[in-house]
Amino acid sequence: MKTIAKLILSSSLVAAIGLSGCGKEATETDNADNTDKAVQTIKAPVETVSLGTIPLKAVVPGAVVPDQKAQIASRLMGYIKNLDVKVGQQVKKGELLFSIDSSDVNSQILQAKSAYQQAEAALKDAKLDYDRFSKLYKEDSVSKQQFDKINLQYKVAQENLVSAKTALNQAKSQLNYANVKAPFDGVVVDKMAVAGDLAAPGNPVLVLENLKSLSVRTQVAEDLFAVLRPGDEAEVIIDGQSKPLTGTIYTLVSAADPKTRTHTVKLSLPSLVNVNSGTFARVGFKRGERQTMMVPKSAVLNRSGVEGVFVLEDGKANFHMVRLGEEIGDKVEIKAGLNLGDTIVVDNNISLLNGDNIEVLDVDTVLEPAEKEGAE
């Protein structure tokens, strides 16, 4: 019995010592957690949430189109040769695109030259007859009827020579069209023939576009078309461009498409790089303004995938989840999560936590010294 009592007493002592140790560790852990979660005091600028304006837009789809686009064809009938340009190749104004076999043209030139020489010889003969009959007529050796006939033949010979010379010049000019050159700087975007094909007037051989001068073409409904004017600006978002562009209306087609009942509108664009014709675009035409809550972008933080803003309440920062809207410059729209008149932290908020104390600063006090000097 004494042995059992001793065992029980020993177990009780061990348990008591163990509990004492656990209590000590728990106390130390709690103290450490409290130390880690100590409230900070952060100096930061604040701002009162107020109303801003956002333009109302009518957004319509459009496409990038070149201001200069030409379907290059031959004015001569003949077989194509030297068609060495490739789709996507850039060409300069005056650069050779392709040639037409000039055998037929050379034959026409020879025929025209022969006709010209014959007309020239006929004129010389008619001139001799005219001079001889003029002398005889003055001497009353020939009748007026005979003289008038020779005179008429002389005038016809003169007109035949002029006609033959014109035909020769025209035949020679056709030779200039045997070499087809680029009418402007551009890019070959399509080829409809290959070397050896028979070219004919009016049948395009390739398509050339000037990608340095681009516009956006879109279709708008009648109600929107009625308020648009040449010179109006619109926001243009083009796939592949990091920022929206500003387009200026320069063409308004009053005749509506009979199928869609829409009007064509063209907007000029600034110089673009790496944009091809046909690229999809969205055009936003301004249709007035609306008022909404706006805050600086710097006030919005992303915490664990949640967008929010720190609101100053009784000198402490409280994180409010918000729903964002449109961005205008350095401001962003707040659709939900804040109220007008709320005081929010707008900068120096990266390390800010819920419950931290805020020492309010003016916005100017958070500028770097160099920025201050520049501002002054």
Buried (B, 14 or more C-beta within 10 A) or exposed (E): EEEEEEEEEEEEEEEEEEEEEEEEEEEEEEEEEEEEEEEEEBEBBBBEBEEBEBBEBBEBEBBBBBBBBBEBBBBBBBBBBEBEBEEEEEBEEEEBBBBBBBEBBBEBBEEBBEBBEEBBEBBEEBEEBBEEBBEBBEEEEBEEEEBEBBBEBBEEBBEBBEEBBEBBEEBBEBBEBBEBBBBBBBBBBEBEBEEEBEBEEEBBBBBBBBBBBBBBBBBBBEEBBEEBEEEBEBBBBBEEBEEEBEBBBBEBBEEBEEEEEBBBBBBBBEEBEEBBBEBEBBBBBBEEEEEBBBBBEBBBBEEEEEBBBBBBEEEBBBBBEBEBBEEBEEBBBBEEBBEEEBBBBBBBBEEBEEEBBBEEBEEEEBBEEEEEEEEE
